[in-house]
Amino acid sequence: MKISLKWLKDYVDISLAPQELAERLTMAGLEVKGIQTIGGTWDNVVIGEVIALNPHPNADRLKLAIVDLGTEQVSTVCGAPNIGLGQRVTFARIGARLIDPHTGGITVLKPTEIRGIVSEGMVCSERELGISDRHEGILVLSPEVPVGTPLSAYLGDVIFDLDVTPNRPDCLSVIGIAREIAALTNEPLNLFPNQYVELEDSIDSLATVNIVDSDLCPRYCASLITGIKITSSPSWLQQRLNSYGMRPINNVVDVTNYVMLEYGQPLHAFDYHKLKDRRIIVRRAGRSETITTLDGSKRTLNPDILVIADREEAIAVAGIMGGLDSEVTDKTEAILLESANFNQATIQRGCSYLQVQSEASIRFDKGLNTELPLVPLKRATQILLELAGGRAAKSIIDVYPGKSEPKTVLLSAGEVKRLSGLKIKINGILKVLKSLGFECQEGYSGSQISVSVPYWRSDVKCSADLVEEVIRVIGYERIPITRLSSPLPQQKSKLSPPAKQSNLKEKLQNILTGFGFQEILTYSLVSLEKLQRLSPKTELKAPVLKVANPMTREQEYLRNSLRAGLLATLAHNQKFEQAGIRLFEIGKVFLPLGKDLPEEKEMLCAVLSGPRAELSWQTKNDLLDFFDAKGIVERILNQLGLKANFNIGDDEILFSGRGADIIVNDDKVGTVGEVHPRVAQAFELSNTICLIEIDLVKLSSMITWTEEYQSIPRFPSVARDIALLVDEQVVYQTVENIIRSFPLATKVTLFDLYRGKQIAEGKKSFAIRIVYQSPSRTLTDEEVDQTQEQMLARLHQELGATLRD
Amino acid sequence: MLEQLKDLHTQALEELNKVENPRELELWRIRHLGKKSSLTRVLRSLAALPLEERRKKGAQANEIKKSLESSLEEKEKSLQEPLSPSPMDPRRLDVTLPGRPIPAGRLHPTVQILNEICDIFKNMGFQVIEGPDVEWDYYNFEALNIPQHHPARDMFATLWIDAGMGGKARLLRTHTSPMQIRLMERERPPIRAIVPGRAYRYEATDATHESMFYQVEGLAVDKGITMGDLKGTLFDFCQCLFGEERKVRFRCDYFPFVEPGVEVAIGCSACDGAGCRLCSYSGWLEILGAGMVHPDVLTRVNIDPKIYSGFAFGLGVERIPMLRYGIDDIRYFYNNDLRFLKQF
């Protein structure tokens, strides 16, 4: 909200510099986001009168003007179409700093000759002065302005840009801010008296107001003026509206806007003679009822929308926009002035249904107080009588079905101390609250005071609210810095499921970054298209949760796996990175549970692709493959004290025959394998992509750390290498399982796999190193030979394996 | 016997000549000077000889033994590495050749800063807990004093799962504050916890706005907790994170679920308070929203606000690395371009 310092000074004496005032307001909760000085550059601009106007001898469109500046008369060449004799204009002398209307930059005015005539300066437009964007003609001021006045003294101002928080709708007005400043600077607030003479008949004989839906309209006040004259507003009023970016229209509309800015209460003027039956009815709109609003558009309403109607039809959408038919025009002779309170939610719904917002609706939307309408109505009526003449009807209509009692809140100095930690004497508290307009009664059981909340502070409801009022005026900086001294909560066991899971997460992050994996964090929301790409058949099998109001198609569905995020990130980075890429994410996936909140499950997903080693003078350029991925999985599980089996997997994202399920304790905890080429293609990926996925919830439940430790072997070991020839369809694990079934074989390492010319077709050769060791004695060669013979016999018998010669 | 001794000596010296390394030398020592060596055997057999002969042969045998021992010592010395290899020694390396590359893995910058934040609060006795990203309207809004149509709802543009269903509507939490309620429903004071996590907004993204971001929520509730404690806790936090020179400012602000409300700002890192584009010429950078837990919120979770009080705070996580490293576009964080991520 923008606010003029000059205007504020109408209500409160301000001696602080703008910067200091901004600081005080900010600290007290009204953040000043910007300070704009108007006229800061107008050193050489004065107000003058055009006393002579002659055609330019050498140019049809230009004129020669003589401008009286009071102390001197100057001549200038002017091309503005709207220049006229006797006008008060702004005259920039040589050396004045003006805004170049074409570039927007600041230029210094130099002496010029235009078509042979010397110009001693120039008459300015609003844009050249930086007041507004208007540049069609020169700025013409009101004839009351004294000639010779520096423009900065007349139009100069400081505009504060305030960020008003939603709890303070009272500060969306000049008086609201002035009241804050008065309290913060310890100055009185000066309001104008709202008295006027009522010459017309009683308003009750001239108009009636009937609220049908009082739940949506707690109060409706109206005044009436006859014999009014519609003109344009005086320049001071136009100027103030201008400084708020509002365009002056006519005296009646301008006054309603002016008072709205002043008090925050929207007002609306109806052409009294256009009210059928002189009657105002506040009711819900009929089904498909229509109205043409002030902006000229015809709108279809519904019963959720509140309208102001006369006997026949809607004449305004309550609190949002007036109707075109009842609008004040040049011909209007009498007006009915509305100052009412409408239900906040109704205004909100109406605005979103009609897709419209107005200065009035923005204010109602924030929730205005039902006590507010009366004073602004009187203020507007009084100004209108001064500016537009006419006769005010006797009295005011005030239909007030929603009247509520003023609130009282109890407060004690002890409570201020208890919440803030700052000890303030009761007198200090009283002084602050009174300056903000709270009425306080002392003596309630000693230290307690009874505080009656003024109507404009509907946000104050409990003692904590009052504590804030007191300390924000006194200053948060006065609150001492102390450290928590309350007892610590009971520390939950490190082994509770969530703690275990976060331990696991940290461990995995360490392991994976140690192996060269970059951690990434991808969006929880993904597109339908990406989810579909995860299946080679582009089908969406598992259910996903959809956002009802997505911002973009890219972020429409809650991810049910981390896969899409990782593959898309990999694809993005493959464009720039020639080296191998290893990525992982640990994050939540969302599994729908009907109408309930979804299950949020922590998962790990990793992808790897490209050369295994970075390009270097020593290393080979092999590509990362399934066994790199599997090695990572084995290492992770090993470090967690778990052992996995790998069964052939059927996850459809993996290329058939090149993926495995990770089985721990007979339960599948994840998947590892090569991504299906179709999926890779759909994500525009190159190279072989390997993917690891592990369910962290399952995994963390399996970690027990109860495995007993093994003492360091005291007896020497014996290593033997064998080369086994087996049929192609024999899988390695079965070989190893048989070897390991002999307790003396403590370590089994496959160190070569051979297929080729030197052995028969359909066969492969495993070269295996077996380490034999006993915990209780030194093994003899005979013992080892014997064991190995039995082992080979079983391998032959069960798998048809033979020793390769 | 004398011949035998001579042969032993000659053979031993010949073998010693061929020894090339300390391991071979040790084997040589065992063979020729060890307990089972021929020389030892000869020396032992002397005992059976008559005295005169024993003396003569004994002296010879001992001489041979001494000679072999001194040869061993000499050989030992000669086998020692030179103090420095000669310039032409092929064992010299070109140490300027690049090392074998080790793939570098890093934590995401958000995770790094989250760890840093959590560590600071853990040291102050705060427990770290987490909560759901998909929430009920009740926890995200209503229980935090933001009923339907409350003007403060404008502060939170919401992504809905179920549009327009009141308290039982599901949404993507717009802040981590719902965990204040869930935590207080579950635990009784003393409570001291922080909640890191994701939050979401219905927002068009630009350099300073993201539809998804991380927050850390904090909550401390017990008897006698004051705003002074809030200031102390957050003052310490800011100085731990930004350095002890950094100014910290507490000003009045509004959040529906706290009263009094506080905004915490630190002195601008770019201009040191003089005013610049980064701090919108205010000299201050907003870091945290905070305040004393609203009595209505406490009442709602059956904690008596007349007996207990507490403070809560919420912190935007990405802003911190953005300030620290001068990152000018928040969208970098979750686009996951390695050229960005590898810098942290």
Chai-1 contact restraints between the chains, C-beta under 6 A:
chainA,res_idxA,chainB,res_idxB,connection_type,confidence,min_distance_angstrom,max_distance_angstrom,comment,restraint_id
A,M27,B,R251,contact,1.0,0.0,6.0,A-B,restraint_1
A,A28,B,C252,contact,1.0,0.0,6.0,A-B,restraint_2
A,G29,B,C252,contact,1.0,0.0,6.0,A-B,restraint_3
A,T165,B,Y254,contact,1.0,0.0,6.0,A-B,restraint_4
A,P166,B,P151,contact,1.0,0.0,6.0,A-B,restraint_5
A,P166,B,A152,contact,1.0,0.0,6.0,A-B,restraint_6
A,N167,B,Y254,contact,1.0,0.0,6.0,A-B,restraint_7
A,A345,B,H149,contact,1.0,0.0,6.0,A-B,restraint_8
A,Q348,B,H149,contact,1.0,0.0,6.0,A-B,restraint_9
A,K366,B,P151,contact,1.0,0.0,6.0,A-B,restraint_10
A,L419,B,M292,contact,1.0,0.0,6.0,A-B,restraint_11
A,L419,B,S309,contact,1.0,0.0,6.0,A-B,restraint_12
A,S420,B,M227,contact,1.0,0.0,6.0,A-B,restraint_13
A,G421,B,T226,contact,1.0,0.0,6.0,A-B,restraint_14
A,G421,B,M227,contact,1.0,0.0,6.0,A-B,restraint_15
A,G421,B,G228,contact,1.0,0.0,6.0,A-B,restraint_16
A,C462,B,P295,contact,1.0,0.0,6.0,A-B,restraint_17
A,A464,B,E259,contact,1.0,0.0,6.0,A-B,restraint_18
A,A464,B,P295,contact,1.0,0.0,6.0,A-B,restraint_19
A,D465,B,E259,contact,1.0,0.0,6.0,A-B,restraint_20
A,V467,B,P260,contact,1.0,0.0,6.0,A-B,restraint_21
A,E468,B,E259,contact,1.0,0.0,6.0,A-B,restraint_22
A,E468,B,P260,contact,1.0,0.0,6.0,A-B,restraint_23
A,R472,B,C252,contact,1.0,0.0,6.0,A-B,restraint_24
A,Y476,B,F250,contact,1.0,0.0,6.0,A-B,restraint_25
A,Y476,B,R251,contact,1.0,0.0,6.0,A-B,restraint_26
A,I479,B,M227,contact,1.0,0.0,6.0,A-B,restraint_27
A,I479,B,G228,contact,1.0,0.0,6.0,A-B,restraint_28
A,I479,B,K231,contact,1.0,0.0,6.0,A-B,restraint_29
A,P480,B,G228,contact,1.0,0.0,6.0,A-B,restraint_30
A,I481,B,K231,contact,1.0,0.0,6.0,A-B,restraint_31
A,I481,B,G232,contact,1.0,0.0,6.0,A-B,restraint_32
A,I481,B,F235,contact,1.0,0.0,6.0,A-B,restraint_33
A,T482,B,G228,contact,1.0,0.0,6.0,A-B,restraint_34
A,T482,B,D229,contact,1.0,0.0,6.0,A-B,restraint_35
A,T482,B,G232,contact,1.0,0.0,6.0,A-B,restraint_36
A,R483,B,G232,contact,1.0,0.0,6.0,A-B,restraint_37
A,L484,B,D229,contact,1.0,0.0,6.0,A-B,restraint_38
A,S486,B,P190,contact,1.0,0.0,6.0,A-B,restraint_39
A,S486,B,D222,contact,1.0,0.0,6.0,A-B,restraint_40
A,S486,B,I225,contact,1.0,0.0,6.0,A-B,restraint_41
A,P487,B,P190,contact,1.0,0.0,6.0,A-B,restraint_42
A,L488,B,G125,contact,1.0,0.0,6.0,A-B,restraint_43
A,P489,B,P190,contact,1.0,0.0,6.0,A-B,restraint_44
A,P489,B,I191,contact,1.0,0.0,6.0,A-B,restraint_45
A,P489,B,R192,contact,1.0,0.0,6.0,A-B,restraint_46
A,Q509,B,L107,contact,1.0,0.0,6.0,A-B,restraint_47
A,T513,B,G105,contact,1.0,0.0,6.0,A-B,restraint_48
A,T513,B,R106,contact,1.0,0.0,6.0,A-B,restraint_49
A,G516,B,P103,contact,1.0,0.0,6.0,A-B,restraint_50
A,G516,B,G105,contact,1.0,0.0,6.0,A-B,restraint_51
A,F517,B,G105,contact,1.0,0.0,6.0,A-B,restraint_52
A,Q518,B,G105,contact,1.0,0.0,6.0,A-B,restraint_53
A,Q518,B,R106,contact,1.0,0.0,6.0,A-B,restraint_54
A,Q518,B,L341,contact,1.0,0.0,6.0,A-B,restraint_55
A,E519,B,L107,contact,1.0,0.0,6.0,A-B,restraint_56
A,E519,B,H108,contact,1.0,0.0,6.0,A-B,restraint_57
A,I520,B,N336,contact,1.0,0.0,6.0,A-B,restraint_58
A,L521,B,H108,contact,1.0,0.0,6.0,A-B,restraint_59
A,L521,B,T110,contact,1.0,0.0,6.0,A-B,restraint_60
A,L521,B,Y334,contact,1.0,0.0,6.0,A-B,restraint_61
A,Y523,B,M212,contact,1.0,0.0,6.0,A-B,restraint_62
A,Y523,B,Y334,contact,1.0,0.0,6.0,A-B,restraint_63
A,V547,B,L159,contact,1.0,0.0,6.0,A-B,restraint_64
A,A548,B,W160,contact,1.0,0.0,6.0,A-B,restraint_65
A,A548,B,A163,contact,1.0,0.0,6.0,A-B,restraint_66
A,N549,B,W160,contact,1.0,0.0,6.0,A-B,restraint_67
A,M551,B,Y202,contact,1.0,0.0,6.0,A-B,restraint_68
A,M551,B,S211,contact,1.0,0.0,6.0,A-B,restraint_69
A,T569,B,N336,contact,1.0,0.0,6.0,A-B,restraint_70
A,N573,B,L338,contact,1.0,0.0,6.0,A-B,restraint_71
A,E577,B,L338,contact,1.0,0.0,6.0,A-B,restraint_72
A,L597,B,P132,contact,1.0,0.0,6.0,A-B,restraint_73
A,L597,B,V134,contact,1.0,0.0,6.0,A-B,restraint_74
A,P598,B,V134,contact,1.0,0.0,6.0,A-B,restraint_75
A,E600,B,P132,contact,1.0,0.0,6.0,A-B,restraint_76
A,E614,B,P101,contact,1.0,0.0,6.0,A-B,restraint_77
A,S616,B,P101,contact,1.0,0.0,6.0,A-B,restraint_78
